[in-house]
Every structure is written in C-alpha cells, then in structure tokens.
C-alpha cells in the first residue's frame, strides 16, 4: 500500500527501538552507589531523553537527588565498573519494533532515527539487529553539535535528511523530553512507555500505546490525515 499522507516515520532509539535504557540505568545506579546515593528507576525516568552537557541529564539528576557531585567524579566511578555493568550485553529489540520497521519499509514509508546518542551507537545496534538498511537517515546528537532533546534539532535534521515536511511525519518516542522535541519540530508524536519511562506522564503525546505491537502503518497514516482506521489496540491514552 502507498501512504500519501504519511511522508515518514522518525524513531527515537534508546528505550524505543531497543531497551538500552535499562542497562544504562543499572550502570548509573551502580556508580551512584559508590557515593552512597540510592538511584531508583523512578528518579532516573525523569532524566531519560535529556541531553548531555551543562544543564543536561547529569545536572538534573544531581538536583533531584540533592547531591553535590562533580561529573568527573561520577565518570571515574562509572568507568571503573566492569564493561557489562556499564552498558550490558547487546539487548534485544523492543517487542514489535522490528516488525513495525519492516512493515513500514515494505509499504514504502521512509524511516529515520532521531536520537540523543551518536551515530556510531545507532549504526552498531541497527546493524546487529539486521535493520540498518531500512533507515534512510540517522540523526544522532553528534550531527547537531551535541544539542540533544528536548531541543528539536535532531528531529529537524532527520526530516531535512529525508526531505519531508515535519507535519506529515510521525515520531515514535518513549520519554517526556523526546515528546517535547518531536512536537517542537512539528511532528505528530506517538509515545510508547519503556521499562523506565512507564513511571512518567507521557499524555502530552498525540497518542500513547502500550507497546510497538499496537502500531501498524495504517494507524500511523491515520494520525497524519485525521482519519480513524478502527480501534487502537492496547491504548494507554490519548494526548
């Protein structure tokens, strides 16, 4: 089927296509524990999707934990962890992720990733999962000068790479900060809570569903052209 209304789908990566967020959280929790700081997944959920650098996820995390900790101290503790404790083994794709990506590709919908991670990280995981060729553009944070979400830069770059109009595209996100970034860029946004971000309020998205299994090309196209293809499977809520 050809979708004329839906010009592209742009995916967030960590926590949306692959559950890389959980092992990253476990590493951060282990590093914080060396300073006798208890980092919970609920607190971590509030910084998912934020950019790195000054005023980013680390500064926000320390403020919420009410700890005075230098980033350099945290980095030393984190880097001292065994490799598997820092990033975990290569995690599987989220349920329904590969099926949705391949269904969209079969139907001729251009795909991109807009991520706060660098392109090398995206390339590694997409290649090992066998879907790298499905994506025409990878807008990593290293391609926008390190400006991460909630700024819209990576989404704007992804749409520019694909030569599509943002308001005819759907973003698929898992975090509050990602939703803000996608909508600021002009995209329609679907939120799919991850194991971490289920603790946050994602209702600002245009549609919230339980998992990627609930999504299909017809539904995403309907969000763009304003039609309703039928009941939404496993809906969590509507923004």
C-alpha positions as a Markdown table, in Angstrom:
| # | Residue | x | y | z |
|---|---|---|---|---|
| 1 | Unk | 0.0 | 0.0 | 0.0 |
| 2 | Unk | 1.2 | 3.6 | -0.7 |
| 3 | Unk | 0.6 | 6.2 | 2.0 |
| 4 | Unk | 0.4 | 9.6 | 0.5 |
| 5 | Unk | -0.4 | 11.4 | 3.8 |
| 6 | Unk | 2.4 | 9.8 | 5.9 |
| 7 | Unk | 5.7 | 11.1 | 4.5 |
| 8 | Unk | 8.0 | 9.5 | 7.0 |
| 9 | Unk | 8.3 | 7.9 | 10.5 |
| 10 | Unk | 11.1 | 9.0 | 12.7 |
| 11 | Unk | 12.0 | 6.8 | 15.7 |
| 12 | Unk | 13.7 | 7.7 | 18.9 |
| 13 | Unk | 16.3 | 5.0 | 19.6 |
| 14 | Unk | 17.2 | 4.2 | 23.2 |
| 15 | Unk | 14.2 | 2.8 | 25.0 |
| 16 | Unk | 12.0 | 2.9 | 21.9 |
| 17 | Unk | 13.6 | 0.6 | 19.4 |
| 18 | Unk | 16.0 | -1.2 | 21.8 |
| 19 | Unk | 15.9 | -1.4 | 25.6 |
| 20 | Unk | 19.3 | 0.1 | 26.0 |
| 21 | Unk | 18.0 | 2.4 | 28.7 |
| 22 | Unk | 17.7 | -0.3 | 31.4 |
| 23 | Unk | 21.4 | -1.4 | 31.4 |
| 24 | Unk | 22.5 | 2.3 | 31.2 |
| 25 | Unk | 20.3 | 2.9 | 34.3 |
| 26 | Unk | 21.9 | -0.1 | 36.1 |
| 27 | Unk | 25.3 | 1.3 | 35.4 |
| 28 | Unk | 24.4 | 4.8 | 36.6 |
| 29 | Unk | 22.8 | 3.2 | 39.8 |
| 30 | Unk | 26.0 | 1.2 | 40.5 |
| 31 | Unk | 28.2 | 4.3 | 40.0 |
| 32 | Unk | 26.0 | 6.4 | 42.3 |
| 33 | Unk | 26.1 | 3.7 | 44.9 |
| 34 | Unk | 29.8 | 4.2 | 45.3 |
| 35 | Unk | 28.9 | 7.6 | 46.7 |
| 36 | Unk | 26.2 | 6.1 | 49.0 |
| 37 | Unk | 23.5 | 7.6 | 46.8 |
| 38 | Unk | 20.4 | 5.4 | 46.1 |
| 39 | Unk | 19.3 | 6.0 | 42.5 |
| 40 | Unk | 15.9 | 4.5 | 41.7 |
| 41 | Unk | 14.4 | 3.9 | 38.3 |
| 42 | Unk | 11.6 | 6.4 | 39.1 |
| 43 | Unk | 14.2 | 9.2 | 39.6 |
| 44 | Unk | 16.1 | 8.1 | 36.5 |
| 45 | Unk | 13.0 | 8.2 | 34.5 |
| 46 | Unk | 12.8 | 11.9 | 34.9 |
| 47 | Unk | 16.1 | 12.4 | 33.0 |
| 48 | Unk | 15.6 | 10.0 | 30.2 |
| 49 | Unk | 15.8 | 11.8 | 26.9 |
| 50 | Unk | 17.7 | 14.8 | 28.2 |
| 51 | Unk | 20.9 | 16.0 | 26.5 |
| 52 | Unk | 24.4 | 15.6 | 27.9 |
| 53 | Unk | 26.5 | 18.6 | 28.9 |
| 54 | Unk | 25.7 | 21.5 | 31.2 |
| 55 | Unk | 22.2 | 21.7 | 32.4 |
| 56 | Unk | 21.5 | 18.2 | 30.9 |
| 57 | Unk | 20.7 | 14.9 | 32.4 |
| 58 | Unk | 23.5 | 14.8 | 35.0 |
| 59 | Unk | 22.9 | 18.2 | 36.5 |
| 60 | Unk | 19.2 | 17.5 | 36.6 |
| 61 | Unk | 19.8 | 14.1 | 38.2 |
| 62 | Unk | 22.0 | 15.6 | 40.9 |
| 63 | Unk | 19.4 | 18.3 | 41.7 |
| 64 | Unk | 16.7 | 15.7 | 42.1 |
| 65 | Unk | 18.9 | 13.5 | 44.3 |
| 66 | Unk | 20.0 | 16.6 | 46.2 |
| 67 | Unk | 23.7 | 15.6 | 45.9 |
| 68 | Unk | 26.7 | 17.7 | 45.3 |
| 69 | Unk | 28.7 | 15.5 | 42.9 |
| 70 | Unk | 31.1 | 16.5 | 40.1 |
| 71 | Unk | 30.6 | 14.9 | 36.7 |
| 72 | Unk | 34.2 | 14.0 | 36.7 |
| 73 | Unk | 33.8 | 12.0 | 39.9 |
| 74 | Unk | 30.8 | 10.2 | 38.5 |
| 75 | Unk | 32.7 | 9.4 | 35.3 |
| 76 | Unk | 35.6 | 7.8 | 37.2 |
| 77 | Unk | 33.2 | 5.6 | 39.2 |
| 78 | Unk | 31.2 | 4.7 | 36.1 |
| 79 | Unk | 34.3 | 3.9 | 34.0 |
| 80 | Unk | 35.6 | 1.7 | 36.9 |
| 81 | Unk | 32.6 | -0.6 | 36.6 |
| 82 | Unk | 33.0 | -3.9 | 34.6 |
| 83 | Unk | 32.1 | -3.4 | 30.9 |
| 84 | Unk | 28.9 | -5.4 | 31.2 |
| 85 | Unk | 27.8 | -3.3 | 34.2 |
| 86 | Unk | 28.2 | -0.1 | 32.2 |
| 87 | Unk | 26.2 | -0.9 | 29.1 |
| 88 | Unk | 25.1 | -4.6 | 29.5 |
| 89 | Unk | 25.2 | -7.1 | 26.7 |
| 90 | Unk | 23.6 | -6.1 | 23.4 |
| 91 | Unk | 19.9 | -6.1 | 24.4 |
| 92 | Unk | 17.1 | -7.3 | 22.0 |
| 93 | Unk | 14.8 | -5.0 | 20.1 |
| 94 | Unk | 11.7 | -3.9 | 21.9 |
| 95 | Unk | 8.6 | -6.1 | 21.3 |
| 96 | Unk | 7.1 | -5.3 | 17.9 |
| 97 | Unk | 10.0 | -3.0 | 16.9 |
| 98 | Unk | 11.5 | -5.0 | 14.0 |
| 99 | Unk | 8.1 | -6.0 | 12.7 |
| 100 | Unk | 6.9 | -2.4 | 12.6 |
| 101 | Unk | 10.1 | -1.2 | 10.9 |
| 102 | Unk | 9.9 | -3.8 | 8.2 |
| 103 | Unk | 6.2 | -3.3 | 7.7 |
| 104 | Unk | 6.7 | 0.4 | 7.1 |
| 105 | Unk | 9.6 | -0.3 | 4.8 |
| 106 | Unk | 7.5 | -2.8 | 2.8 |
| 107 | Unk | 4.9 | -0.1 | 2.4 |
| 108 | Unk | 7.4 | 2.5 | 1.1 |
| 109 | Unk | 7.4 | 4.8 | 4.2 |
| 110 | Unk | 10.8 | 6.5 | 4.6 |
| 111 | Unk | 12.4 | 5.9 | 8.0 |
| 112 | Unk | 14.8 | 7.8 | 10.2 |
| 113 | Unk | 16.2 | 7.8 | 13.7 |
| 114 | Unk | 16.4 | 11.0 | 15.8 |
| 115 | Unk | 18.5 | 10.3 | 18.9 |
| 116 | Unk | 20.5 | 11.7 | 21.7 |
| 117 | Unk | 23.1 | 9.0 | 21.1 |
| 118 | Unk | 25.9 | 9.3 | 18.5 |
| 119 | Unk | 25.5 | 7.8 | 15.0 |
| 120 | Unk | 28.1 | 5.1 | 15.8 |
| 121 | Unk | 25.9 | 3.8 | 18.6 |
| 122 | Unk | 22.9 | 3.7 | 16.3 |
| 123 | Unk | 24.8 | 2.1 | 13.5 |
| 124 | Unk | 26.1 | -0.7 | 15.8 |
| 125 | Unk | 22.7 | -1.7 | 17.1 |
| 126 | Unk | 20.8 | -1.3 | 13.9 |
| 127 | Unk | 23.3 | -3.4 | 12.0 |
| 128 | Unk | 23.4 | -6.2 | 14.6 |
| 129 | Unk | 19.6 | -6.3 | 14.5 |
| 130 | Unk | 19.6 | -6.5 | 10.7 |
| 131 | Unk | 17.6 | -3.4 | 10.0 |
| 132 | Unk | 20.2 | -0.8 | 9.2 |
| 133 | Unk | 19.2 | -0.7 | 5.6 |
| 134 | Unk | 15.6 | 0.2 | 6.5 |
| 135 | Unk | 16.7 | 3.6 | 7.7 |
| 136 | Unk | 17.5 | 6.4 | 5.2 |
| 137 | Unk | 18.7 | 8.8 | 7.8 |
| 138 | Unk | 20.4 | 8.6 | 11.2 |
| 139 | Unk | 20.2 | 12.0 | 13.1 |
| 140 | Unk | 22.5 | 11.4 | 16.0 |
| 141 | Unk | 23.3 | 14.1 | 18.6 |
| 142 | Unk | 26.8 | 14.3 | 17.2 |
| 143 | Unk | 25.4 | 15.6 | 13.9 |
| 144 | Unk | 23.8 | 18.6 | 15.6 |
| 145 | Unk | 26.7 | 19.8 | 17.7 |
| 146 | Unk | 25.7 | 17.9 | 20.8 |
| 147 | Unk | 22.3 | 19.6 | 21.1 |
| 148 | Unk | 20.1 | 17.0 | 22.5 |
| 149 | Unk | 16.4 | 16.7 | 23.4 |
| 150 | Unk | 14.2 | 18.5 | 24.4 |
| 151 | Unk | 15.6 | 20.7 | 21.7 |
| 152 | Unk | 14.0 | 19.8 | 18.3 |
| 153 | Unk | 17.4 | 19.8 | 16.4 |
| 154 | Unk | 17.7 | 16.0 | 15.8 |
| 155 | Unk | 14.1 | 15.8 | 14.5 |
| 156 | Unk | 14.5 | 18.8 | 12.2 |
| 157 | Unk | 17.7 | 17.2 | 10.9 |
| 158 | Unk | 16.0 | 13.8 | 10.3 |
| 159 | Unk | 13.2 | 15.5 | 8.3 |
| 160 | Unk | 15.7 | 17.6 | 6.4 |
| 161 | Unk | 17.7 | 14.5 | 5.5 |
| 162 | Unk | 14.6 | 12.7 | 4.3 |
| 163 | Unk | 13.3 | 15.9 | 2.5 |
| 164 | Unk | 9.9 | 15.6 | 4.1 |
| 165 | Unk | 7.6 | 18.1 | 5.9 |
| 166 | Unk | 7.6 | 17.5 | 9.7 |
| 167 | Unk | 3.8 | 18.0 | 10.0 |
| 168 | Unk | 3.3 | 15.0 | 7.6 |
| 169 | Unk | 5.6 | 12.8 | 9.7 |
| 170 | Unk | 5.1 | 10.7 | 12.9 |
| 171 | Unk | 7.7 | 10.5 | 15.7 |
| 172 | Unk | 7.7 | 7.5 | 18.0 |
| 173 | Unk | 9.1 | 8.3 | 21.4 |
| 174 | Unk | 9.4 | 6.9 | 24.9 |
| 175 | Unk | 10.2 | 10.0 | 27.0 |
| 176 | Unk | 8.7 | 13.3 | 28.0 |
| 177 | Unk | 11.7 | 15.2 | 26.7 |
| 178 | Unk | 11.5 | 13.3 | 23.4 |
| 179 | Unk | 7.9 | 14.2 | 23.0 |
| 180 | Unk | 8.7 | 17.9 | 23.6 |
| 181 | Unk | 11.5 | 17.7 | 21.0 |
| 182 | Unk | 9.3 | 15.9 | 18.3 |
| 183 | Unk | 6.3 | 18.3 | 18.7 |
| 184 | Unk | 8.5 | 21.4 | 18.8 |
| 185 | Unk | 9.9 | 20.2 | 15.4 |
| 186 | Unk | 6.3 | 19.9 | 14.1 |
| 187 | Unk | 5.9 | 16.1 | 14.1 |
| 188 | Unk | 2.9 | 14.2 | 15.3 |
| 189 | Unk | 4.1 | 12.1 | 18.3 |
| 190 | Unk | 3.2 | 8.6 | 19.4 |
| 191 | Unk | 4.5 | 7.6 | 22.9 |
| 192 | Unk | 5.4 | 4.1 | 23.9 |
| 193 | Unk | 6.5 | 3.8 | 27.5 |
| 194 | Unk | 9.7 | 1.8 | 28.2 |
| 195 | Unk | 10.5 | -0.1 | 31.3 |
| 196 | Unk | 11.9 | 3.1 | 32.7 |
| 197 | Unk | 9.6 | 5.8 | 31.4 |
| 198 | Unk | 6.4 | 4.0 | 32.4 |
| 199 | Unk | 7.0 | 6.0 | 35.6 |
| 200 | Unk | 6.4 | 9.3 | 33.8 |
| 201 | Unk | 3.4 | 11.1 | 32.3 |
| 202 | Unk | 3.5 | 10.8 | 28.6 |
| 203 | Unk | 0.0 | 12.1 | 28.0 |
| 204 | Unk | 1.3 | 15.2 | 26.0 |
| 205 | Unk | 1.8 | 12.9 | 23.1 |
| 206 | Unk | -0.8 | 12.7 | 20.3 |
| 207 | Unk | -1.3 | 9.0 | 21.1 |
| 208 | Unk | 0.1 | 6.7 | 23.8 |
| 209 | Unk | 0.1 | 3.0 | 23.4 |
| 210 | Unk | 1.4 | 0.1 | 25.5 |
| 211 | Unk | 4.0 | -1.1 | 23.0 |
| 212 | Unk | 5.1 | -1.1 | 19.4 |
| 213 | Unk | 3.0 | -4.2 | 18.8 |
| 214 | Unk | 0.0 | -1.9 | 18.9 |
| 215 | Unk | 1.2 | 0.1 | 16.0 |
| 216 | Unk | 0.9 | -0.5 | 12.3 |
| 217 | Unk | 1.3 | 1.6 | 9.1 |
| 218 | Unk | -2.5 | 2.2 | 8.7 |
| 219 | Unk | -2.8 | 3.7 | 12.2 |
| 220 | Unk | 0.2 | 6.0 | 11.7 |
| 221 | Unk | -1.1 | 7.2 | 8.4 |
| 222 | Unk | -4.5 | 7.9 | 10.0 |
| 223 | Unk | -2.8 | 10.1 | 12.6 |
| 224 | Unk | -1.5 | 12.3 | 9.8 |
| 225 | Unk | -4.6 | 12.5 | 7.7 |
| 226 | Unk | -7.0 | 12.7 | 10.6 |
| 227 | Unk | -9.0 | 9.6 | 9.8 |
| 228 | Unk | -9.7 | 6.7 | 12.2 |
| 229 | Unk | -8.8 | 3.2 | 10.8 |
| 230 | Unk | -10.5 | 1.4 | 13.6 |
| 231 | Unk | -10.0 | 0.6 | 17.3 |
| 232 | Unk | -6.5 | 1.3 | 18.6 |
| 233 | Unk | -5.1 | -1.9 | 20.0 |
| 234 | Unk | -3.9 | -1.7 | 23.7 |
| 235 | Unk | -4.4 | 2.0 | 24.0 |
| 236 | Unk | -2.9 | 3.7 | 27.1 |
| 237 | Unk | -4.4 | 7.0 | 26.4 |
| 238 | Unk | -4.8 | 9.9 | 24.1 |
| 239 | Unk | -2.9 | 13.2 | 24.4 |
